[in-house]
Amino acid sequence: MACCSFRDSLNSSFCSYGACGDSKVGAFQMVRGAIPVNRELWTDGYFSDIAKIIGGVWLRLWIQGASAVSNMGMFVDEMSSDSFQLLGMAEPGMLPEFFGKRSHYGTPLIGILFSASGVFLLSWLSFQEIIAAENFLYCFGMILEFIAFVWLRVEHPTLYRPYKIPGGIVGAILLCISPTILICIVLTLSTLKVFLVSIVAMMIGLVMHPCLKYVEKKRWIKFSTNPNLPVLTRTVMAQ
């Protein structure tokens, strides 16, 4: 069942990315056929200028309005996913209990406020710097996932896993070497400002876990576990 769910989710993701790619390529092809190509003009916001050339001011306003609504929708979606991650960490007791509080509509109100505060703190950076810092932290997170990927197979080799990796632990290590090298190359290309901001964020994340454990031990803040959480453990099988 888990394999089928993963396969269905993967197929739907590929279909979604394919549809998005087709829409982008189609738009570029139509633009190239409608106006002469001048590469120097292809900067941020040039699509609205093209819309004005093709359809007039009304089409330009329509493109700008649709772009604004799309950006707001993606921002709200990202902020909502972050807030539900905080909720998901609070329910098993990884974060204080107040992160698990829901509003009348079932949304994690405290998580939304914390997510919005993070966006506010990043507002002094430029858009390109925010993207670079996000990519830096994402790459660092991928390296941690690779480490956990290998470590779990070393410490818990008999856990049930729906897929096997040829070569065992050695194969898992070899599988992670090349992407780790590429990620490290990407990290070295970041600017000093982005590097410092990302390092500070990583240090806060690394220090936060023992601090939360200490706070829980001293009972300064209430931690609790939701008894209605689903059981995700599977039967142990030797591979």
Rosetta constraint file for C-alpha pairs under 8 A:
AtomPair CA 1 CA 5 HARMONIC 6.17 0.50
AtomPair CA 2 CA 6 HARMONIC 6.12 0.50
AtomPair CA 3 CA 7 HARMONIC 6.07 0.50
AtomPair CA 3 CA 162 HARMONIC 6.92 0.50
AtomPair CA 4 CA 8 HARMONIC 6.01 0.50
AtomPair CA 5 CA 9 HARMONIC 6.03 0.50
AtomPair CA 6 CA 10 HARMONIC 6.05 0.50
AtomPair CA 7 CA 11 HARMONIC 6.10 0.50
AtomPair CA 8 CA 12 HARMONIC 6.13 0.50
AtomPair CA 9 CA 13 HARMONIC 6.14 0.50
AtomPair CA 10 CA 14 HARMONIC 6.26 0.50
AtomPair CA 11 CA 15 HARMONIC 6.21 0.50
AtomPair CA 12 CA 16 HARMONIC 6.14 0.50
AtomPair CA 13 CA 17 HARMONIC 6.17 0.50
AtomPair CA 14 CA 18 HARMONIC 5.94 0.50
AtomPair CA 15 CA 19 HARMONIC 6.13 0.50
AtomPair CA 16 CA 20 HARMONIC 6.25 0.50
AtomPair CA 17 CA 21 HARMONIC 6.02 0.50
AtomPair CA 18 CA 22 HARMONIC 6.09 0.50
AtomPair CA 19 CA 23 HARMONIC 6.24 0.50
AtomPair CA 20 CA 24 HARMONIC 6.30 0.50
AtomPair CA 21 CA 25 HARMONIC 6.11 0.50
AtomPair CA 22 CA 26 HARMONIC 5.88 0.50
AtomPair CA 23 CA 27 HARMONIC 6.17 0.50
AtomPair CA 24 CA 28 HARMONIC 6.31 0.50
AtomPair CA 25 CA 29 HARMONIC 6.17 0.50
AtomPair CA 26 CA 30 HARMONIC 6.26 0.50
AtomPair CA 27 CA 31 HARMONIC 6.23 0.50
AtomPair CA 28 CA 32 HARMONIC 6.13 0.50
AtomPair CA 29 CA 33 HARMONIC 6.30 0.50
AtomPair CA 30 CA 34 HARMONIC 6.20 0.50
AtomPair CA 31 CA 35 HARMONIC 6.27 0.50
AtomPair CA 31 CA 50 HARMONIC 7.52 0.50
AtomPair CA 32 CA 36 HARMONIC 6.69 0.50
AtomPair CA 32 CA 37 HARMONIC 6.23 0.50
AtomPair CA 34 CA 54 HARMONIC 7.39 0.50
AtomPair CA 35 CA 50 HARMONIC 7.96 0.50
AtomPair CA 38 CA 42 HARMONIC 7.14 0.50
AtomPair CA 41 CA 46 HARMONIC 6.98 0.50
AtomPair CA 42 CA 46 HARMONIC 5.85 0.50
AtomPair CA 45 CA 49 HARMONIC 7.18 0.50
AtomPair CA 46 CA 50 HARMONIC 6.29 0.50
AtomPair CA 47 CA 51 HARMONIC 6.16 0.50
AtomPair CA 47 CA 63 HARMONIC 7.75 0.50
AtomPair CA 48 CA 52 HARMONIC 6.35 0.50
AtomPair CA 48 CA 59 HARMONIC 8.00 0.50
AtomPair CA 48 CA 60 HARMONIC 4.94 0.50
AtomPair CA 48 CA 61 HARMONIC 7.62 0.50
AtomPair CA 48 CA 63 HARMONIC 5.99 0.50
AtomPair CA 48 CA 64 HARMONIC 6.31 0.50
AtomPair CA 49 CA 53 HARMONIC 6.37 0.50
AtomPair CA 49 CA 60 HARMONIC 6.74 0.50
AtomPair CA 50 CA 54 HARMONIC 6.18 0.50
AtomPair CA 50 CA 60 HARMONIC 7.78 0.50
AtomPair CA 51 CA 55 HARMONIC 5.70 0.50
AtomPair CA 51 CA 56 HARMONIC 6.70 0.50
AtomPair CA 51 CA 57 HARMONIC 7.77 0.50
AtomPair CA 51 CA 59 HARMONIC 5.54 0.50
AtomPair CA 51 CA 60 HARMONIC 4.88 0.50
AtomPair CA 51 CA 63 HARMONIC 7.17 0.50
AtomPair CA 52 CA 56 HARMONIC 4.19 0.50
AtomPair CA 52 CA 57 HARMONIC 5.15 0.50
AtomPair CA 52 CA 58 HARMONIC 7.54 0.50
AtomPair CA 52 CA 59 HARMONIC 6.12 0.50
AtomPair CA 52 CA 60 HARMONIC 4.89 0.50
AtomPair CA 55 CA 59 HARMONIC 5.39 0.50
AtomPair CA 55 CA 60 HARMONIC 7.52 0.50
AtomPair CA 56 CA 60 HARMONIC 6.59 0.50
AtomPair CA 57 CA 61 HARMONIC 6.21 0.50
AtomPair CA 58 CA 62 HARMONIC 6.16 0.50
AtomPair CA 59 CA 63 HARMONIC 6.15 0.50
AtomPair CA 60 CA 64 HARMONIC 6.19 0.50
AtomPair CA 61 CA 65 HARMONIC 5.99 0.50
AtomPair CA 62 CA 66 HARMONIC 6.06 0.50
AtomPair CA 63 CA 67 HARMONIC 6.03 0.50
AtomPair CA 64 CA 68 HARMONIC 6.17 0.50
AtomPair CA 65 CA 69 HARMONIC 6.21 0.50
AtomPair CA 66 CA 70 HARMONIC 5.99 0.50
AtomPair CA 67 CA 71 HARMONIC 6.11 0.50
AtomPair CA 68 CA 72 HARMONIC 6.17 0.50
AtomPair CA 69 CA 73 HARMONIC 6.06 0.50
AtomPair CA 70 CA 74 HARMONIC 6.22 0.50
AtomPair CA 71 CA 75 HARMONIC 6.08 0.50
AtomPair CA 72 CA 76 HARMONIC 6.10 0.50
AtomPair CA 73 CA 77 HARMONIC 6.06 0.50
AtomPair CA 74 CA 78 HARMONIC 6.10 0.50
AtomPair CA 75 CA 79 HARMONIC 6.10 0.50
AtomPair CA 76 CA 80 HARMONIC 5.93 0.50
AtomPair CA 77 CA 81 HARMONIC 6.20 0.50
AtomPair CA 78 CA 82 HARMONIC 6.29 0.50
AtomPair CA 79 CA 83 HARMONIC 6.22 0.50
AtomPair CA 79 CA 112 HARMONIC 6.81 0.50
AtomPair CA 79 CA 115 HARMONIC 5.99 0.50
AtomPair CA 79 CA 116 HARMONIC 7.12 0.50
AtomPair CA 80 CA 84 HARMONIC 6.21 0.50
AtomPair CA 80 CA 112 HARMONIC 6.64 0.50
AtomPair CA 81 CA 85 HARMONIC 6.22 0.50
AtomPair CA 82 CA 86 HARMONIC 6.55 0.50
AtomPair CA 82 CA 111 HARMONIC 7.49 0.50
AtomPair CA 82 CA 112 HARMONIC 7.74 0.50
AtomPair CA 82 CA 115 HARMONIC 6.46 0.50
AtomPair CA 83 CA 87 HARMONIC 6.38 0.50
AtomPair CA 83 CA 108 HARMONIC 6.33 0.50
AtomPair CA 83 CA 109 HARMONIC 7.99 0.50
AtomPair CA 83 CA 110 HARMONIC 7.80 0.50
AtomPair CA 83 CA 111 HARMONIC 4.17 0.50
AtomPair CA 83 CA 112 HARMONIC 4.97 0.50
AtomPair CA 83 CA 114 HARMONIC 7.55 0.50
AtomPair CA 83 CA 115 HARMONIC 6.10 0.50
AtomPair CA 84 CA 88 HARMONIC 5.99 0.50
AtomPair CA 84 CA 107 HARMONIC 7.93 0.50
AtomPair CA 84 CA 108 HARMONIC 6.46 0.50
AtomPair CA 84 CA 111 HARMONIC 6.86 0.50
AtomPair CA 85 CA 89 HARMONIC 6.22 0.50
AtomPair CA 86 CA 90 HARMONIC 6.20 0.50
AtomPair CA 86 CA 95 HARMONIC 7.55 0.50
AtomPair CA 86 CA 99 HARMONIC 6.37 0.50
AtomPair CA 86 CA 100 HARMONIC 7.62 0.50
AtomPair CA 86 CA 111 HARMONIC 5.84 0.50
AtomPair CA 87 CA 91 HARMONIC 6.34 0.50
AtomPair CA 87 CA 99 HARMONIC 5.61 0.50
AtomPair CA 87 CA 100 HARMONIC 4.81 0.50
AtomPair CA 87 CA 101 HARMONIC 7.77 0.50
AtomPair CA 87 CA 108 HARMONIC 6.38 0.50
AtomPair CA 87 CA 111 HARMONIC 6.67 0.50
AtomPair CA 88 CA 92 HARMONIC 7.26 0.50
AtomPair CA 88 CA 100 HARMONIC 7.56 0.50
AtomPair CA 89 CA 93 HARMONIC 6.69 0.50
AtomPair CA 89 CA 94 HARMONIC 5.20 0.50
AtomPair CA 89 CA 95 HARMONIC 5.73 0.50
AtomPair CA 90 CA 94 HARMONIC 5.39 0.50
AtomPair CA 90 CA 95 HARMONIC 4.38 0.50
AtomPair CA 90 CA 96 HARMONIC 5.92 0.50
AtomPair CA 90 CA 97 HARMONIC 5.82 0.50
AtomPair CA 90 CA 98 HARMONIC 7.78 0.50
AtomPair CA 90 CA 99 HARMONIC 5.68 0.50
AtomPair CA 90 CA 100 HARMONIC 5.29 0.50
AtomPair CA 90 CA 223 HARMONIC 7.84 0.50
AtomPair CA 90 CA 224 HARMONIC 7.73 0.50
AtomPair CA 90 CA 225 HARMONIC 7.62 0.50
AtomPair CA 91 CA 95 HARMONIC 7.81 0.50
AtomPair CA 91 CA 97 HARMONIC 7.38 0.50
AtomPair CA 91 CA 100 HARMONIC 6.00 0.50
AtomPair CA 91 CA 224 HARMONIC 7.11 0.50
AtomPair CA 91 CA 225 HARMONIC 5.37 0.50
AtomPair CA 91 CA 226 HARMONIC 5.08 0.50
AtomPair CA 91 CA 229 HARMONIC 7.74 0.50
AtomPair CA 92 CA 224 HARMONIC 7.17 0.50
AtomPair CA 92 CA 225 HARMONIC 4.64 0.50
AtomPair CA 92 CA 226 HARMONIC 6.10 0.50
AtomPair CA 92 CA 229 HARMONIC 7.76 0.50
AtomPair CA 93 CA 97 HARMONIC 7.20 0.50
AtomPair CA 93 CA 223 HARMONIC 5.58 0.50
AtomPair CA 93 CA 224 HARMONIC 5.11 0.50
AtomPair CA 93 CA 225 HARMONIC 4.89 0.50
AtomPair CA 93 CA 226 HARMONIC 7.83 0.50
AtomPair CA 94 CA 223 HARMONIC 7.75 0.50
AtomPair CA 95 CA 99 HARMONIC 6.88 0.50
AtomPair CA 95 CA 212 HARMONIC 7.40 0.50
AtomPair CA 95 CA 223 HARMONIC 6.80 0.50
AtomPair CA 96 CA 100 HARMONIC 7.82 0.50
AtomPair CA 96 CA 221 HARMONIC 6.48 0.50
AtomPair CA 96 CA 222 HARMONIC 5.87 0.50
AtomPair CA 96 CA 223 HARMONIC 4.74 0.50
AtomPair CA 96 CA 224 HARMONIC 7.36 0.50
AtomPair CA 97 CA 101 HARMONIC 7.29 0.50
AtomPair CA 97 CA 222 HARMONIC 5.86 0.50
AtomPair CA 97 CA 223 HARMONIC 4.93 0.50
AtomPair CA 97 CA 224 HARMONIC 5.78 0.50
AtomPair CA 98 CA 110 HARMONIC 7.21 0.50
AtomPair CA 99 CA 108 HARMONIC 7.20 0.50
AtomPair CA 99 CA 110 HARMONIC 5.68 0.50
AtomPair CA 99 CA 111 HARMONIC 5.97 0.50
AtomPair CA 100 CA 108 HARMONIC 6.64 0.50
AtomPair CA 100 CA 110 HARMONIC 7.91 0.50
AtomPair CA 101 CA 108 HARMONIC 5.99 0.50
AtomPair CA 101 CA 109 HARMONIC 6.95 0.50
AtomPair CA 101 CA 110 HARMONIC 7.01 0.50
AtomPair CA 102 CA 106 HARMONIC 5.09 0.50
AtomPair CA 102 CA 107 HARMONIC 5.21 0.50
AtomPair CA 102 CA 108 HARMONIC 4.55 0.50
AtomPair CA 102 CA 109 HARMONIC 5.98 0.50
AtomPair CA 102 CA 110 HARMONIC 8.00 0.50
AtomPair CA 103 CA 107 HARMONIC 5.36 0.50
AtomPair CA 103 CA 108 HARMONIC 6.30 0.50
AtomPair CA 103 CA 109 HARMONIC 5.93 0.50
AtomPair CA 108 CA 112 HARMONIC 6.25 0.50
AtomPair CA 109 CA 113 HARMONIC 6.37 0.50
AtomPair CA 110 CA 114 HARMONIC 6.24 0.50
AtomPair CA 111 CA 115 HARMONIC 6.05 0.50
AtomPair CA 112 CA 116 HARMONIC 6.06 0.50
AtomPair CA 113 CA 117 HARMONIC 6.14 0.50
AtomPair CA 114 CA 118 HARMONIC 6.36 0.50
AtomPair CA 115 CA 119 HARMONIC 6.57 0.50
AtomPair CA 116 CA 120 HARMONIC 6.26 0.50
AtomPair CA 117 CA 121 HARMONIC 6.23 0.50
AtomPair CA 118 CA 122 HARMONIC 6.42 0.50
AtomPair CA 119 CA 123 HARMONIC 6.35 0.50
AtomPair CA 122 CA 130 HARMONIC 7.12 0.50
AtomPair CA 125 CA 129 HARMONIC 5.95 0.50
AtomPair CA 125 CA 130 HARMONIC 6.18 0.50
AtomPair CA 126 CA 130 HARMONIC 6.23 0.50
AtomPair CA 127 CA 131 HARMONIC 6.33 0.50
AtomPair CA 128 CA 132 HARMONIC 6.15 0.50
AtomPair CA 129 CA 133 HARMONIC 6.03 0.50
AtomPair CA 129 CA 194 HARMONIC 6.30 0.50
AtomPair CA 130 CA 134 HARMONIC 6.07 0.50
AtomPair CA 130 CA 194 HARMONIC 7.97 0.50
AtomPair CA 131 CA 135 HARMONIC 6.11 0.50
AtomPair CA 132 CA 136 HARMONIC 6.10 0.50
AtomPair CA 132 CA 190 HARMONIC 7.06 0.50
AtomPair CA 132 CA 194 HARMONIC 6.63 0.50
AtomPair CA 133 CA 137 HARMONIC 6.22 0.50
AtomPair CA 133 CA 194 HARMONIC 5.35 0.50
AtomPair CA 133 CA 195 HARMONIC 7.33 0.50
AtomPair CA 133 CA 197 HARMONIC 7.14 0.50
AtomPair CA 133 CA 198 HARMONIC 5.83 0.50
AtomPair CA 134 CA 138 HARMONIC 6.01 0.50
AtomPair CA 135 CA 139 HARMONIC 6.05 0.50
AtomPair CA 136 CA 140 HARMONIC 6.29 0.50
AtomPair CA 136 CA 186 HARMONIC 7.98 0.50
AtomPair CA 136 CA 187 HARMONIC 6.14 0.50
AtomPair CA 136 CA 190 HARMONIC 7.74 0.50
AtomPair CA 136 CA 195 HARMONIC 7.76 0.50
AtomPair CA 136 CA 198 HARMONIC 6.69 0.50
AtomPair CA 137 CA 141 HARMONIC 6.08 0.50
AtomPair CA 137 CA 198 HARMONIC 6.27 0.50
AtomPair CA 137 CA 202 HARMONIC 7.59 0.50
AtomPair CA 138 CA 142 HARMONIC 6.20 0.50
AtomPair CA 139 CA 143 HARMONIC 6.40 0.50
AtomPair CA 139 CA 183 HARMONIC 6.00 0.50
AtomPair CA 139 CA 187 HARMONIC 7.57 0.50
AtomPair CA 140 CA 144 HARMONIC 6.45 0.50
AtomPair CA 141 CA 145 HARMONIC 6.22 0.50
AtomPair CA 142 CA 146 HARMONIC 6.24 0.50
AtomPair CA 143 CA 147 HARMONIC 6.29 0.50
AtomPair CA 143 CA 180 HARMONIC 6.39 0.50
AtomPair CA 143 CA 183 HARMONIC 7.89 0.50
AtomPair CA 144 CA 148 HARMONIC 6.15 0.50
AtomPair CA 145 CA 149 HARMONIC 5.88 0.50
AtomPair CA 146 CA 150 HARMONIC 6.41 0.50
AtomPair CA 146 CA 176 HARMONIC 6.23 0.50
AtomPair CA 147 CA 151 HARMONIC 5.94 0.50
AtomPair CA 148 CA 152 HARMONIC 5.83 0.50
AtomPair CA 149 CA 153 HARMONIC 6.81 0.50
AtomPair CA 149 CA 172 HARMONIC 7.81 0.50
AtomPair CA 150 CA 154 HARMONIC 6.42 0.50
AtomPair CA 150 CA 169 HARMONIC 6.82 0.50
AtomPair CA 150 CA 172 HARMONIC 6.28 0.50
AtomPair CA 150 CA 173 HARMONIC 6.51 0.50
AtomPair CA 151 CA 155 HARMONIC 6.09 0.50
AtomPair CA 152 CA 156 HARMONIC 5.38 0.50
AtomPair CA 152 CA 157 HARMONIC 7.17 0.50
AtomPair CA 153 CA 157 HARMONIC 4.76 0.50
AtomPair CA 153 CA 169 HARMONIC 6.66 0.50
AtomPair CA 154 CA 169 HARMONIC 7.07 0.50
AtomPair CA 157 CA 238 HARMONIC 7.56 0.50
AtomPair CA 157 CA 239 HARMONIC 7.65 0.50
AtomPair CA 158 CA 236 HARMONIC 6.32 0.50
AtomPair CA 158 CA 237 HARMONIC 5.70 0.50
AtomPair CA 158 CA 238 HARMONIC 4.53 0.50
AtomPair CA 158 CA 239 HARMONIC 6.22 0.50
AtomPair CA 159 CA 235 HARMONIC 7.80 0.50
AtomPair CA 159 CA 236 HARMONIC 5.01 0.50
AtomPair CA 159 CA 237 HARMONIC 5.86 0.50
AtomPair CA 159 CA 238 HARMONIC 6.86 0.50
AtomPair CA 160 CA 234 HARMONIC 6.56 0.50
AtomPair CA 160 CA 235 HARMONIC 6.44 0.50
AtomPair CA 160 CA 236 HARMONIC 5.13 0.50
AtomPair CA 160 CA 237 HARMONIC 5.01 0.50
AtomPair CA 160 CA 238 HARMONIC 7.20 0.50
AtomPair CA 160 CA 239 HARMONIC 7.76 0.50
AtomPair CA 164 CA 168 HARMONIC 7.86 0.50
AtomPair CA 165 CA 171 HARMONIC 6.60 0.50
AtomPair CA 165 CA 172 HARMONIC 6.59 0.50
AtomPair CA 166 CA 171 HARMONIC 5.92 0.50
AtomPair CA 166 CA 172 HARMONIC 7.97 0.50
AtomPair CA 167 CA 171 HARMONIC 4.23 0.50
AtomPair CA 167 CA 172 HARMONIC 7.26 0.50
AtomPair CA 168 CA 172 HARMONIC 6.32 0.50
AtomPair CA 169 CA 173 HARMONIC 6.24 0.50
AtomPair CA 170 CA 174 HARMONIC 6.20 0.50
AtomPair CA 171 CA 175 HARMONIC 6.01 0.50
AtomPair CA 172 CA 176 HARMONIC 6.47 0.50
AtomPair CA 173 CA 177 HARMONIC 6.39 0.50
AtomPair CA 174 CA 178 HARMONIC 7.59 0.50
AtomPair CA 175 CA 179 HARMONIC 7.95 0.50
AtomPair CA 176 CA 180 HARMONIC 6.09 0.50
AtomPair CA 177 CA 181 HARMONIC 6.29 0.50
AtomPair CA 178 CA 182 HARMONIC 6.39 0.50
AtomPair CA 179 CA 183 HARMONIC 6.07 0.50
AtomPair CA 180 CA 184 HARMONIC 6.18 0.50
AtomPair CA 181 CA 185 HARMONIC 6.33 0.50
AtomPair CA 182 CA 186 HARMONIC 6.37 0.50
AtomPair CA 183 CA 187 HARMONIC 6.27 0.50
AtomPair CA 184 CA 188 HARMONIC 6.35 0.50
AtomPair CA 185 CA 189 HARMONIC 6.70 0.50
AtomPair CA 186 CA 190 HARMONIC 7.13 0.50
AtomPair CA 190 CA 194 HARMONIC 6.35 0.50
AtomPair CA 190 CA 195 HARMONIC 6.27 0.50
AtomPair CA 191 CA 195 HARMONIC 6.05 0.50
AtomPair CA 192 CA 196 HARMONIC 6.11 0.50
AtomPair CA 193 CA 197 HARMONIC 6.26 0.50
AtomPair CA 194 CA 198 HARMONIC 6.03 0.50
AtomPair CA 195 CA 199 HARMONIC 6.04 0.50
AtomPair CA 196 CA 200 HARMONIC 6.15 0.50
AtomPair CA 197 CA 201 HARMONIC 6.27 0.50
AtomPair CA 198 CA 202 HARMONIC 6.14 0.50
AtomPair CA 199 CA 203 HARMONIC 6.10 0.50
AtomPair CA 200 CA 204 HARMONIC 6.20 0.50
AtomPair CA 201 CA 205 HARMONIC 6.29 0.50
AtomPair CA 202 CA 206 HARMONIC 6.17 0.50
AtomPair CA 203 CA 207 HARMONIC 6.08 0.50
AtomPair CA 204 CA 208 HARMONIC 5.87 0.50
AtomPair CA 205 CA 209 HARMONIC 7.07 0.50
AtomPair CA 206 CA 210 HARMONIC 7.98 0.50
AtomPair CA 207 CA 211 HARMONIC 6.37 0.50
AtomPair CA 208 CA 212 HARMONIC 6.01 0.50
AtomPair CA 209 CA 213 HARMONIC 6.31 0.50
AtomPair CA 210 CA 214 HARMONIC 6.15 0.50
AtomPair CA 211 CA 215 HARMONIC 6.16 0.50
AtomPair CA 212 CA 216 HARMONIC 6.05 0.50
AtomPair CA 213 CA 217 HARMONIC 6.10 0.50
AtomPair CA 214 CA 218 HARMONIC 6.21 0.50
AtomPair CA 215 CA 219 HARMONIC 5.97 0.50
AtomPair CA 215 CA 220 HARMONIC 5.60 0.50
AtomPair CA 215 CA 221 HARMONIC 6.47 0.50
AtomPair CA 216 CA 220 HARMONIC 6.58 0.50
AtomPair CA 216 CA 221 HARMONIC 6.35 0.50
AtomPair CA 216 CA 222 HARMONIC 7.01 0.50
AtomPair CA 216 CA 223 HARMONIC 6.59 0.50
